[in-house]
Amino acid sequence: MGPGRKNDKGEVIALNVAVGDRVLFGKYSGQTVKVDGDELLVMKEDDLFAVVEGAPAAGLKKSPDLSPEFISPEVNTHGS
């Protein structure tokens, strides 16, 4: 993660997500890359659907695919 993105005026717009946040994104979002043997998913913040609050990110087991009907009111979409 970096400091954010720059707008047309060159001003930095801070990110709304942080390391460790659990996020929801589309099945075909982002691009996978390998770094030091780890497969990482790289995407723009605009490709995220939501940040899931109330559940710790560390130590979670892989969750099943989520469809929109399973997204609860506890999901924070940062302004929606």
For each residue, the residues with C-beta under 8 A, 3 or more apart:
1: 15 17 18 19
2: 15
3: 12 14 15
4: 12 13 14 15
5: 12 13 45
6: 10 11 12 13
7: 10 11 13
8:
9:
10: 6 7
11: 6 7
12: 3 4 5 6
13: 4 5 6 7
14: 3 4
15: 1 2 3 4 18 45
16: 45 51 78
17: 1 21 23 45 48 51
18: 1 15 21
19: 1
20: 57 58
21: 17 18 51 52 57
22: 51 52 55 57 60
23: 17 48 49 50 51 52
24: 48 49 50 51 52 66 71 75
25: 29 30 43 47 48 49
26: 29 47 49
27: 65
28:
29: 25 26 41 43 47 48
30: 25 41 42 43 47
31: 41 42 43
32: 39 40 41 42
33: 39 40 42
34: 37 38 39 40
35: 38 40
36:
37: 34
38: 34 35
39: 32 33 34
40: 32 33 34 35
41: 29 30 31 32
42: 30 31 32 33
43: 25 29 30 31 47 48
44: 47
45: 5 15 16 17 48
46:
47: 25 26 29 30 43 44
48: 17 23 24 25 29 43 45 51
49: 23 24 25 26 71 77
50: 23 24 71 75 76 77 78
51: 16 17 21 22 23 24 48 75 76 77 78
52: 21 22 23 24 55 74 75 76
53: 74 75 76
54: 74
55: 22 52 60
56: 59 60
57: 20 21 22 60
58: 20
59: 56
60: 22 55 56 57 63
61:
62:
63: 60 66
64:
65: 27
66: 24 63 70 71
67: 70
68: 71
69:
70: 66 67
71: 24 49 50 66 68 75
72: 75
73:
74: 52 53 54
75: 24 50 51 52 53 71 72
76: 50 51 52 53
77: 49 50 51 80
78: 16 50 51
79:
80: 77
